[in-house]
């Protein structure tokens, strides 16, 4: 039929089909297959747009450049290549493909517990800090040390800038040296100079010189006449700004999201100081206790008790949020924006113990039930998944590495029990909801808040609340995860985030699992009951005696702080169990050999599970290598 119609009309008809439908047409007839092969570029361009892999009107080059920082689309040459990689990526995130699990050592020199990390995909480096206070930049490809800076315990990284509190209680901001010398990244001057109140100081430059590799001076790459090469500067940072703590007060909390630094001090725990390190100015200082007392749009009860200082501080492009045990305050970073966005106070008047039974719940989905599900949109490229990874890693089927959960309504019995729960009246005696942390999505539309009672709050469109178009109580969605929650990390898009529990378990939640389906509404608001929830099976609390909360979610990987030795032991033990149940998985998932994957160091049984060395471990959803 397609061959008998004009090509333009046939292509128009095919534009309404999904990737799965198109893949079935190849075996329909020889004429149909011939037509598809002759028009693959147009057909797969249409598929890339209809599945929202690329924006309409983008060229192939634009599609690749849009993913340039992570480089996972490097080497693609056709629209079919683009669709193939996206399809396999989404299939693996859905738990139907496979993952690579492996890691990097936190410090080649010291081997101490990791304290924090940041992954810079653009420079292909990993910034790490260890407990005793040494920041190190490692090369992704071989874990080679590129640069280090002493006396850095906690740091924040954003868009090529590094911020940390020094030993004197002031905040230093350094910038990626490759951006400074090769004029990449943000179009601002480095370092900031007087009369800016944030001008870099001489002690920063002295530290920079002291910690520059000697080989760079010998080559004339820093002080000499020869311009330094990219590889010489890779992983290094240059002083950019210096923020002196007011009245020499010690910093209690600080956060950095380019270009804003926000912090509170021990002496003034209810005052948030905001600085712009791009313009080199003090934005303003806000008394959040006054904001709380004034009240604003919130859940019923416009105020809450502030018996303790904030337990978390978070930044987005437009908002700064302070998280207290009993409530959350969100306000605009810049005073000028408050004409459009009024401060928002979020608190909970319901009994959290009763809410645990009355809200949405998680139910584990048996693997046998998952195996019966067929015709996934992206299964047509499953057997073309052949990626090698240069790091120490092992491969695991996603069906076993990612335990599936579904979000279900509470049972009638649970709701009845919650309705009859004892309610304590009065502000002073009310049980605190134990808010633990919060995080805005990259586009600021969505806000996730977690509590010590294991409750997750999703506000799907926070901007409508900030503009006064609705209230929190009307749109908030709650789900009981089942264990106290501690940390959230959004991916580079606003669909998927990782969730860490106090006990060390890690969940990945996809709010819009059907986002890439052509039939998915373009302006749909996420519903928790339709979310795709996975728990990482090989990163369980029972495998460690320590709990590491640091994690970073990127387009293709979830990075964690974990113990690689323990990971290998667990994966190999689980693989033995999986092999015995090999009939439960597809042949393709076990057809491959592990010869192309470098094994992790052998597990030393003498260390036991109590000798955990925090290192940088990733779970990577595999992509195609053509």
C-alpha positions in Angstrom: 0.0 0.0 0.0 2.7 2.5 1.0 4.6 1.9 -2.3 1.4 2.6 -4.3 0.9 6.1 -2.7 3.0 9.2 -3.3 6.0 9.3 -1.1 4.9 12.5 0.7 1.5 11.0 1.5 3.1 7.8 2.7 5.5 9.6 5.0 2.7 11.7 6.4 0.7 8.5 7.3 3.8 7.0 8.9 4.3 10.2 11.0 1.4 9.0 13.2 3.0 5.7 14.0 5.3 4.9 17.0 8.7 3.5 16.8 7.3 0.0 17.8 4.8 0.2 14.9 7.5 1.3 12.4 9.7 -1.6 13.4 6.9 -4.1 12.7 6.4 -2.7 9.2 9.9 -3.9 8.1 8.6 -7.5 8.0 5.3 -6.7 6.4 6.4 -7.1 2.8 9.4 -6.6 0.6 8.0 -3.5 -1.0 7.2 -2.0 2.3 10.7 -2.8 3.6 12.2 -1.3 0.4 10.2 1.9 0.9 11.3 2.2 4.6 14.9 1.6 3.8 14.8 4.3 1.0 13.2 6.9 3.3 14.9 6.0 6.6 16.2 9.5 7.1 12.8 11.2 6.8 11.0 8.4 8.8 13.4 8.4 11.7 13.6 12.2 11.8 9.8 12.1 12.2 10.1 9.5 14.9 12.7 11.6 16.8 10.3 14.5 16.8 7.1 12.6 17.6 8.9 10.8 20.5 10.3 14.1 21.7 13.9 13.0 21.4 14.6 16.3 19.6 12.7 19.5 19.1 10.8 20.1 15.9 13.0 22.0 13.4 16.3 20.9 14.9 18.9 19.6 12.5 20.9 16.4 13.1 23.9 18.5 14.2 21.7 20.5 16.6 20.4 17.3 18.1 24.0 16.1 18.8 25.2 19.4 20.1 22.3 19.7 22.5 23.7 16.6 24.3 27.3 17.7 24.0 28.2 18.0 27.7 27.6 14.3 28.3 28.9 13.2 24.9 26.6 10.2 24.8 25.5 11.0 21.2 29.1 11.4 19.9 29.6 9.5 16.7 26.0 9.4 15.5 25.7 9.9 11.7 22.0 9.4 11.0 18.6 10.1 12.4 18.2 6.3 12.9 21.3 6.4 15.1 19.8 9.2 17.2 16.5 7.2 17.7 18.4 4.0 18.4 20.4 5.6 21.2 17.5 7.3 22.8 15.3 4.2 22.6 17.9 2.0 24.3 18.6 4.7 26.9 14.9 5.0 27.8 14.4 1.2 27.7 17.2 0.8 30.2 15.9 3.5 32.5 12.6 1.7 32.5 14.3 -1.4 34.0 13.8 -3.6 30.8 17.4 -3.4 29.6 20.7 -3.7 31.4 23.0 -1.6 33.5 26.7 -1.3 34.2 27.7 -1.0 37.8 31.2 0.0 38.7 33.2 2.8 40.2 36.3 5.0 40.8 38.4 5.1 43.9 37.8 8.2 46.0 41.6 8.9 46.4 44.4 7.0 44.8 46.8 8.4 47.4 44.9 8.1 50.7 42.0 5.7 50.2 40.0 7.4 52.9 36.2 7.7 53.2 34.6 9.9 50.6 32.9 13.0 51.8 31.4 14.4 48.6 31.8 14.5 44.9 30.7 16.3 41.7 30.8 14.9 38.1 31.9 17.3 35.4 30.8 15.6 32.2 32.0 18.5 30.0 35.6 18.1 31.2 35.2 14.4 31.8 36.5 14.8 35.4 35.3 13.9 38.9 35.8 16.3 41.8 36.1 14.4 45.1 36.7 15.3 48.7 37.7 13.0 51.5 37.1 13.2 55.3 40.4 14.8 56.3 39.9 17.7 53.8 41.5 17.2 50.4 39.8 18.0 47.1 41.0 16.1 44.1 40.1 16.2 40.4 40.3 12.8 38.7 40.2 11.9 35.0 37.1 9.8 34.1 38.9 7.6 31.7 41.6 6.2 33.9 41.1 7.7 37.5 44.3 9.7 37.0 44.8 12.6 39.5 44.8 15.9 37.7 44.8 18.4 40.5 44.2 18.8 44.2 43.5 21.5 46.7 44.0 20.9 50.5 41.7 21.9 53.3 38.4 21.5 51.4 35.9 19.4 53.2 32.5 20.3 51.7 32.1 21.9 48.3 29.4 22.8 45.8 29.8 22.7 42.0 27.7 24.3 39.4 28.3 25.0 35.7 32.1 25.0 35.9 32.4 26.9 39.2 33.5 25.5 42.5 32.5 27.0 45.9 33.6 25.9 49.4 34.0 27.3 52.9 37.6 27.8 53.9 39.2 27.2 57.3 38.6 30.8 58.3 34.8 30.6 57.6 34.8 32.6 54.4 33.4 31.3 51.1 35.8 30.9 48.1 34.6 30.5 44.5 37.0 29.1 41.9 36.4 28.6 38.2 37.4 25.9 35.8 40.8 26.9 34.3 40.0 25.7 30.8 37.0 28.1 30.7 39.2 31.0 31.8 42.1 30.4 29.3 40.0 29.3 26.3 37.0 31.6 26.9 34.5 28.8 27.3 31.4 28.6 29.4 29.9 31.7 30.9 30.8 35.1 29.4 32.2 36.7 32.5 35.6 37.9 33.6 37.7 35.9 36.0 38.9 36.8 38.6 36.6 39.4 40.1 38.6 42.5 40.9 38.2 45.6 43.2 36.0 47.5 43.8 33.7 44.5 43.7 33.0 43.3 47.3 33.5 39.8 46.1 37.0 40.4 44.6 39.4 37.5 44.8 42.2 37.8 47.4 45.9 37.2 47.3 45.7 34.1 49.5 43.6 32.3 46.9 46.3 32.9 44.2 49.0 31.7 46.5 47.1 28.5 47.0 46.6 28.2 43.3 50.3 28.5 42.6 51.2 26.1 45.4 48.9 23.4 44.0 49.6 23.7 40.3 51.5 20.6 39.0 55.2 21.4 38.6 55.3 19.9 35.2 53.1 22.8 33.9 55.8 25.3 34.9 58.5 23.2 33.4 56.7 23.3 30.1 56.2 27.0 30.2 52.5 26.5 30.4 51.6 28.8 33.3 54.2 31.4 33.9 56.3 30.9 30.7 55.8 32.2 27.2 54.0 29.1 26.0 50.2 29.0 26.1 49.0 26.1 28.3 47.2 23.3 26.5 43.7 22.1 27.3 45.1 18.8 28.7 47.5 20.7 31.0 44.7 22.8 32.5 42.1 20.1 32.5 40.7 19.4 36.0 42.3 22.6 37.5 40.5 25.6 38.9 41.4 29.3 39.1 40.3 31.7 41.9 37.3 33.8 40.9 35.6 35.3 44.0 35.9 35.6 47.8 32.9 36.1 50.1 33.9 37.2 53.6 31.5 35.9 56.3 29.7 38.8 57.9 31.4 39.8 61.2 33.7 36.8 60.9 30.8 34.5 61.7 31.1 30.8 61.0 29.0 29.5 58.1 26.3 27.0 59.2 24.8 26.2 55.8 25.7 27.2 52.3 24.5 26.4 48.8 25.7 27.3 45.4 23.9 27.3 42.1 25.5 29.5 39.5 25.4 32.4 39.8 24.0 32.6 43.3 25.7 31.7 46.6 23.3 31.5 49.6 24.4 30.9 53.2 23.4 31.3 56.9 25.7 31.6 59.9 25.7 30.2 63.4 25.2 33.6 64.9 22.3 34.6 62.6 20.7 31.2 61.8 17.5 32.8 60.5 19.1 35.2 58.0 19.9 34.1 54.5 22.7 36.0 52.7 22.6 36.0 48.9 25.4 36.9 46.6 25.8 37.0 42.8 29.3 35.7 41.8 28.8 36.6 38.1 28.2 40.3 38.8 30.2 40.4 42.0 27.5 41.9 44.1 25.6 41.3 47.4 22.0 40.6 46.3 20.3 40.9 49.7 19.9 39.4 53.2 16.5 38.1 54.2 15.2 37.5 57.7 13.1 34.3 57.2 11.6 34.5 60.7 9.9 37.7 59.6 8.7 36.0 56.5 7.3 33.2 58.6 5.5 35.5 61.0 3.9 37.5 58.1 2.5 34.2 56.6 1.5 33.7 53.0 -0.1 31.2 50.6 0.3 27.8 52.2 -1.4 24.7 53.5 -4.0 25.4 56.2 -2.3 27.2 59.1 -0.1 29.9 57.7 2.7 29.6 60.2 4.7 27.0 62.1 7.1 27.0 65.0 10.8 27.6 64.3 12.3 26.0 67.4 15.5 25.1 65.6 17.5 26.7 62.7 17.0 25.4 59.2 18.1 21.9 58.6 18.6 22.4 54.8 19.0 25.2 52.3 18.2 24.9 48.6 18.6 27.1 45.5 17.0 27.1 42.1 17.4 29.8 39.4 14.7 32.0 40.9 14.0 30.7 44.5 15.8 30.1 47.7 14.2 27.6 50.1 14.8 27.0 53.8 13.7 23.7 55.2 12.8 23.4 58.9 11.7 20.4 60.9 8.1 21.7 60.9 7.8 23.6 57.6 9.4 25.0 54.5 9.8 28.7 53.4 10.3 29.5 49.7 11.0 33.1 48.6 12.4 34.8 45.5 16.1 35.3 45.4 15.9 38.9 44.2 13.6 41.4 45.9 12.4 42.7 42.5 10.9 39.3 41.7 8.6 39.5 44.8 6.2 41.6 42.9 5.5 38.5 40.8 6.4 35.7 43.3 5.2 36.1 46.9 6.9 34.1 49.6 5.3 30.6 50.1 5.1 28.8 53.4 4.5 25.1 53.4 3.5 23.2 56.5 1.5 20.1 57.4 -1.4 20.2 59.8 -2.3 16.5 59.4 -0.9 13.9 61.7 2.1 12.4 59.9 1.5 9.0 61.5 -2.0 8.9 60.2 -0.9 10.2 56.8 1.4 7.2 56.5 -1.7 5.0 56.1 -4.0 7.5 54.3 -1.8 8.5 51.3 -0.6 6.6 48.3 1.6 3.6 49.0 4.3 1.6 47.2 3.7 -2.0 46.2 6.5 -4.2 44.9 5.8 -5.7 41.5 6.8 -9.4 41.2 9.3 -10.1 38.4 7.0 -12.7 37.0 4.5 -10.0 36.4 7.1 -7.8 34.7 8.1 -10.6 32.3 4.5 -10.9 31.1 4.6 -7.3 29.9 5.4 -7.1 26.2 5.6 -4.7 23.3 7.5 -2.0 25.0 7.8 1.1 22.7 11.6 0.8 22.6 12.1 -3.0 22.7 12.8 -3.1 18.9 16.4 -2.0 19.5 17.1 -4.2 22.5 19.4 -6.7 20.9 21.5 -3.9 19.4 22.7 -2.8 22.8 26.5 -3.4 22.8 28.5 -0.9 24.9 31.8 -1.3 26.5 32.8 0.8 29.4 36.4 1.7 30.1 35.9 1.9 33.9 35.9 -1.0 36.3 32.4 -2.3 36.0 30.2 -5.3 35.9 27.0 -5.8 33.9 23.6 -6.7 35.4 20.1 -7.2 33.8 17.9 -4.3 34.7 15.1 -6.7 35.6 17.2 -7.7 38.6 19.3 -4.6 39.3 16.2 -2.4 39.5 13.4 -3.6 41.6 10.1 -2.3 40.3 7.4 -0.7 42.5 4.1 0.8 41.6 2.2 3.6 43.4 -1.2 2.4 44.6 -4.1 3.9 46.6 -4.3 3.1 50.3 -6.6 0.2 51.3 -10.1 1.1 52.7 -9.1 -0.4 56.0 -5.9 1.8 56.2 -7.9 4.9 55.3 -10.5 4.1 58.0 -7.7 3.5 60.6 -6.1 6.8 59.6 -9.5 8.7 59.9 -9.9 7.3 63.4 -6.4 8.2 64.5 -5.9 10.4 67.6 -5.6 14.1 66.5 -3.7 16.3 69.0 -4.9 19.9 68.8 -2.8 23.0 69.5 0.3 24.4 67.9 2.6 23.4 70.8 1.5 19.8 71.0 1.2 19.0 67.3 3.5 16.3 66.1 6.2 17.7 63.8 6.1 16.5 60.2 9.9 16.1 60.3 10.6 17.7 56.9 14.1 16.6 56.0 15.0 18.1 52.6 13.6 19.5 49.4 14.7 20.1 45.8 13.4 22.0 42.8 13.4 20.4 39.4 15.8 22.0 36.8 12.9 24.0 35.2 11.6 25.1 38.7 8.1 23.8 37.9 8.2 20.9 40.3 9.1 20.7 44.0 9.8 17.5 45.9 9.9 17.5 49.7 10.7 14.5 51.9 10.2 13.8 55.6 11.6 11.6 58.4 8.2 9.8 58.4 8.9 8.4 54.9 6.4 10.8 53.2 7.2 12.3 49.8 5.4 15.4 48.8 5.2 16.4 45.1 4.1 19.8 44.0 3.7 19.4 40.3 3.5 23.1 39.4 5.0 25.3 42.0 5.0 28.4 39.7 1.2 28.6 39.9 1.4 28.7 43.7 4.1 31.4 43.6 1.9 33.5 41.3 -1.1 33.1 43.6 -3.1 31.0 41.1 -3.6 28.1 43.5 -2.6 26.8 46.9 -0.3 23.9 48.0 -3.2 22.0 49.6 -5.1 21.9 46.3 -2.3 20.3 44.1 0.1 18.6 46.5 0.5 14.8 46.0 1.8 12.5 48.8 3.2 9.0 48.8 4.5 6.9 51.7 7.8 5.4 50.7 8.0 3.3 53.8 11.2 4.4 55.4 12.7 7.8 56.5 13.9 9.9 53.6 16.9 12.1 53.5 18.2 13.3 50.1 16.9 14.1 46.6 18.8 14.5 43.3 17.0 15.6 40.1 18.3 14.6 36.7 19.1 17.2 34.0 15.4 17.2 33.0 12.4 17.6 35.2 11.0 14.0 34.8 13.3 11.9 36.8 14.9 12.1 40.3 16.8 9.9 42.7 15.8 9.5 46.3 17.9 8.3 49.2 16.6 6.9 52.4 18.1 7.4 55.9 18.8 3.6 55.9 20.8 3.8 52.6 18.4 2.5 50.0 18.2 4.4 46.7 15.1 4.9 44.6 14.8 6.3 41.0 11.4 7.8 40.3 10.2 8.7 36.8 7.2 11.0 37.0 6.4 10.7 33.3 7.3 7.2 32.1 5.2 7.7 29.0 6.8 11.1 28.2 8.4 9.8 24.9 5.2 8.1 23.7 3.7 10.0 20.7 0.2 9.8 22.4 1.4 11.4 25.6 -0.2 14.9 26.1 2.2 17.7 25.4 1.2 19.8 28.5 0.4 17.0 31.0 1.0 17.4 34.7 2.7 14.4 36.4 0.6 12.1 38.6 2.4 10.1 41.3 0.1 7.2 40.8 1.4 6.8 37.2 5.1 7.2 38.2 7.6 4.5 37.5 9.5 3.6 40.7 12.6 1.5 41.0 14.8 0.6 44.0 18.5 -0.3 43.3 18.9 -3.9 44.3 22.7 -4.0 44.5 22.9 -0.8 46.6 21.0 -1.9 49.7 21.4 -0.8 53.3 22.0 -4.4 54.4 25.2 -4.5 52.3 26.9 -1.7 54.3 27.3 -0.6 57.8 27.7 3.0 56.7 25.1 5.2 54.9 26.4 7.5 52.1 23.9 10.2 51.0 25.8 11.8 48.1 24.5 11.1 44.6 24.2 12.8 41.3 21.8 11.9 38.5 22.8 12.7 34.9 21.3 11.7 31.5 23.0 8.3 31.4 24.2 7.6 34.9 23.3 7.7 38.6 26.5 8.4 40.6 26.7 7.3 44.3 29.2 7.1 47.1 29.6 3.5 47.9 32.1 0.8 48.5 33.3 -0.9 45.2 34.6 -4.0 47.1 31.2 -4.6 48.6 29.4 -3.8 45.3 31.4 -6.5 43.5 30.7 -9.0 46.3 27.0 -8.3 46.1 26.8 -8.2 42.3 28.6 -11.5 42.0 26.5 -13.1 44.7 23.3 -11.9 43.0 24.6 -13.0 39.6 24.9 -16.6 40.9 21.2 -16.4 42.0 20.2 -14.8 38.7 22.0 -17.5 36.8 20.0 -20.2 38.6 16.9 -18.3 37.6 18.1 -17.8 34.0 14.8 -19.0 32.6 13.1 -15.9 33.9 15.1 -13.5 31.8 15.3 -13.2 28.0 18.0 -15.0 26.1 19.3 -11.7 24.8 20.1 -10.5 28.3 22.3 -13.5 28.9 23.7 -14.0 25.4 26.6 -11.6 25.9 29.9 -12.5 27.5 31.5 -10.4 30.1 34.9 -10.5 28.3 34.5 -6.8 27.2 34.1 -5.5 30.8 37.0 -5.0 33.1 36.2 -6.6 36.4 36.4 -4.7 39.7 39.2 -5.6 42.1 38.6 -9.0 43.7 36.6 -8.8 46.9 38.9 -9.5 49.9 36.9 -11.6 52.5 39.3 -10.5 55.2 38.0 -6.9 55.0 34.5 -8.0 55.7 31.5 -5.8 55.1 32.4 -3.5 58.0 35.5 -2.1 56.3 33.7 0.2 53.8 35.7 2.6 51.8 33.5 5.3 50.4 34.3 5.7 46.7 32.6 7.0 43.6 30.3 4.4 42.1 28.0 4.7 39.2 25.0 2.8 37.9 25.0 3.5 34.2 22.1 2.8 31.8 23.8 1.4 28.8 23.7 3.1 25.4 24.4 1.7 21.9 27.9 1.8 20.5 27.8 1.7 16.7 
